[in-house]
C-alpha cells in the first residue's frame, strides 16, 4: 500500500505545475537539508507542493544534470528503466520528454513534458519550466496518459559554490484516481526525489 501511495503522488511529481494559489504555504517537513511545503490549488482538491534544498554545485553543472534525461529513472520515483526519451527536440534548451511510471494495482501512466531552460536573469537565477503536453502524440490503450501537468525548477546561486534548488509542482494523475489518494504522499515523494538528487550529485 505504501508503494502505491508513493506512486500516486509521484505522478504529481512528474506533473510539474506552479499555478497560483491564494492559500498560504504550510511547511510539512524540514529534514536533512530538504524542506517541503504544501498548499491546496485554486478550484481543486489537489495539493501543490514546493521543495527546496541547498546543494554544493555550480548552476551550470546543475543545469547539465537536469538536462541529462538518462538519469531521470534514478531520481524520479517509479519511472520504468529505459522508458525515458526525447520525443521532440527544438534545441538543447527546448525539448519534450516522455516516460512511463508503473506501480502495483493500478495501470501504468505515461507522461509527456515540455521542458524549457531559460538563460540566467540579472541575478543569475535560472528557471526551467515544465509543461504537460498530453496531446503531442496519439494515446493508446496500453497506458493512462497524465492529462494535466505544469511546474518548474529554479536554480538560485548563493555564492561559494552553492545553489538553492527549488521545485514547485502540481498535477492530476488521471484515470479516475481520487484527488485524496493522489495527495497522500505529497510530502514523502518530493522528499524522496530531492534525497536522490542530493546523493547523485
C-alpha positions as CSV (number, residue, x, y, z in Angstrom):
1,X,0.0,0.0,0.0
2,X,2.9,2.4,0.8
3,X,4.4,1.8,-2.6
4,X,1.0,2.6,-4.2
5,X,0.7,5.8,-2.3
6,X,4.2,6.9,-3.3
7,X,3.4,6.1,-6.9
8,X,0.2,8.1,-6.8
9,X,2.0,11.2,-5.8
10,X,5.0,10.5,-8.0
11,X,2.5,11.2,-10.8
12,X,2.2,14.7,-9.4
13,X,6.0,14.9,-9.2
14,X,6.1,14.2,-12.9
15,X,3.2,16.5,-13.5
16,X,5.2,19.6,-12.6
17,X,3.0,22.8,-12.0
18,X,3.1,26.2,-10.4
19,X,-0.4,27.6,-10.7
20,X,-1.0,30.5,-8.4
21,X,-3.0,29.9,-5.2
22,X,-4.4,32.1,-2.5
23,X,-3.9,29.6,0.3
24,X,-0.5,30.1,2.1
25,X,2.2,27.5,2.0
26,X,2.5,25.2,5.0
27,X,5.9,23.7,5.9
28,X,5.3,20.0,6.2
29,X,8.9,18.6,6.5
30,X,12.4,20.0,7.3
31,X,14.9,17.2,7.4
32,X,18.4,16.5,6.0
33,X,18.6,19.9,4.5
34,X,15.3,19.4,2.5
35,X,12.2,21.5,3.1
36,X,8.8,20.5,1.8
37,X,5.7,22.8,1.7
38,X,2.1,22.0,0.7
39,X,-1.0,24.1,-0.2
40,X,-4.2,23.5,-2.0
41,X,-4.6,24.7,-5.5
42,X,-7.4,27.0,-6.6
43,X,-10.7,25.3,-7.6
44,X,-9.3,21.9,-6.9
45,X,-8.8,19.5,-4.0
46,X,-5.4,18.5,-5.4
47,X,-2.3,19.7,-3.3
48,X,0.5,21.7,-4.8
49,X,4.0,21.2,-3.3
50,X,7.2,23.1,-3.1
51,X,10.6,21.6,-2.3
52,X,13.9,23.3,-1.5
53,X,17.5,22.1,-1.0
54,X,20.9,23.7,-0.8
55,X,23.5,21.9,-3.0
56,X,27.3,22.2,-3.4
57,X,27.4,22.6,-7.1
58,X,27.6,25.4,-9.7
59,X,24.5,26.5,-11.6
60,X,26.0,25.3,-14.9
61,X,26.6,21.8,-13.6
62,X,23.1,21.5,-12.1
63,X,21.6,22.6,-15.4
64,X,23.6,19.9,-17.1
65,X,22.4,17.3,-14.6
66,X,18.7,18.3,-15.2
67,X,19.2,18.1,-18.9
68,X,20.6,14.5,-18.6
69,X,17.3,12.6,-19.1
70,X,19.2,9.3,-18.9
71,X,19.5,10.0,-15.2
72,X,15.7,10.6,-14.6
73,X,14.9,7.0,-13.8
74,X,17.4,7.2,-10.9
75,X,15.7,10.1,-9.1
76,X,12.1,10.2,-10.2
77,X,10.1,7.6,-8.3
78,X,8.8,4.5,-10.1
79,X,9.9,5.6,-13.6
80,X,10.4,2.5,-15.7
81,X,14.0,1.8,-16.6
82,X,14.6,2.6,-20.3
83,X,11.3,4.4,-20.8
84,X,12.6,7.9,-20.7
85,X,13.3,9.5,-24.1
86,X,13.1,12.8,-26.0
87,X,10.1,12.9,-28.3
88,X,10.8,16.2,-29.9
89,X,13.8,18.5,-29.7
90,X,13.6,22.2,-30.7
91,X,17.1,22.8,-29.4
92,X,19.3,22.0,-26.4
93,X,17.2,24.2,-24.2
94,X,13.7,23.3,-25.5
95,X,12.5,19.7,-25.8
96,X,9.7,17.3,-25.0
97,X,10.4,14.2,-22.8
98,X,8.4,11.0,-22.4
99,X,8.4,8.4,-19.6
100,X,6.4,5.6,-18.2
101,X,5.5,5.2,-14.5
102,X,4.4,1.9,-13.0
103,X,3.2,0.6,-9.7
104,X,1.2,-2.4,-8.4
105,X,-2.6,-2.4,-8.5
106,X,-3.1,0.4,-11.0
107,X,-2.5,0.9,-14.7
108,X,0.9,2.3,-15.7
109,X,0.9,6.0,-16.6
110,X,2.7,7.8,-19.4
111,X,3.7,11.5,-19.2
112,X,4.9,14.0,-21.8
113,X,6.6,17.1,-20.5
114,X,7.7,20.2,-22.4
115,X,11.0,21.4,-20.8
116,X,12.2,24.9,-21.4
117,X,15.6,26.0,-20.0
118,X,15.9,29.8,-19.7
119,X,19.1,31.8,-19.5
120,X,20.1,33.3,-16.2
121,X,18.4,36.6,-15.2
122,X,20.3,39.6,-13.9
123,X,20.8,37.9,-10.6
124,X,21.9,34.6,-12.1
125,X,18.7,32.8,-11.3
126,X,17.8,30.1,-13.9
127,X,14.3,28.9,-14.5
128,X,13.3,25.6,-16.1
129,X,9.6,25.4,-17.0
130,X,7.9,22.0,-17.2
131,X,4.6,22.0,-19.0
132,X,2.5,18.9,-19.7
133,X,1.9,18.2,-23.4
134,X,-0.6,15.3,-23.2
135,X,-1.7,15.6,-26.9
136,X,1.7,15.6,-28.5
137,X,1.3,12.0,-29.7
138,X,-1.8,9.8,-30.0
139,X,-2.9,7.9,-27.0
140,X,-3.1,4.1,-26.8
141,X,-5.0,1.7,-24.5
142,X,-1.8,0.4,-23.0
143,X,-1.2,3.3,-20.6
144,X,-3.2,6.1,-19.0
145,X,-1.9,9.5,-20.2
146,X,-1.4,12.0,-17.4
147,X,-3.8,14.7,-18.5
148,X,-2.6,17.8,-16.7
149,X,0.9,18.8,-15.6
150,X,2.8,22.0,-15.1
151,X,5.7,23.2,-12.9
152,X,9.2,24.5,-12.7
153,X,12.7,24.1,-11.3
154,X,14.5,27.2,-10.1
155,X,18.3,27.4,-9.6
156,X,19.3,30.3,-7.3
157,X,23.1,30.9,-7.0
158,X,24.2,31.5,-3.4
159,X,27.9,32.0,-3.9
160,X,30.8,29.9,-2.6
161,X,30.0,27.1,-4.9
162,X,26.4,26.6,-3.5
163,X,23.0,26.9,-5.1
164,X,19.4,26.6,-3.9
165,X,17.3,24.2,-6.0
166,X,13.5,24.9,-5.8
167,X,10.9,22.7,-7.4
168,X,7.2,23.5,-7.4
169,X,4.7,21.1,-8.8
170,X,1.1,20.1,-9.1
171,X,-0.9,17.8,-11.4
172,X,-3.6,15.2,-11.9
173,X,-2.6,11.5,-12.4
174,X,-5.8,10.9,-14.4
175,X,-7.5,7.5,-14.8
176,X,-10.2,8.2,-12.2
177,X,-7.8,8.2,-9.2
178,X,-9.4,10.4,-6.5
179,X,-7.5,13.6,-5.6
180,X,-7.4,12.5,-1.9
181,X,-5.3,9.5,-2.9
182,X,-3.0,11.5,-5.1
183,X,-2.5,13.8,-2.1
184,X,-1.5,11.2,0.4
185,X,2.2,11.2,-0.4
186,X,2.6,15.0,-1.1
187,X,5.5,15.2,1.4
188,X,7.2,11.8,1.1
189,X,7.5,11.7,-2.6
190,X,9.2,15.0,-3.2
191,X,11.5,14.3,-0.2
192,X,12.5,11.0,-1.9
193,X,13.2,12.8,-5.1
194,X,15.4,15.5,-3.6
195,X,17.2,12.9,-1.5
196,X,18.1,11.0,-4.7
197,X,19.2,14.2,-6.4
198,X,21.5,15.0,-3.5
199,X,23.0,11.6,-3.5
200,X,23.6,11.6,-7.2
201,X,25.3,15.0,-7.1
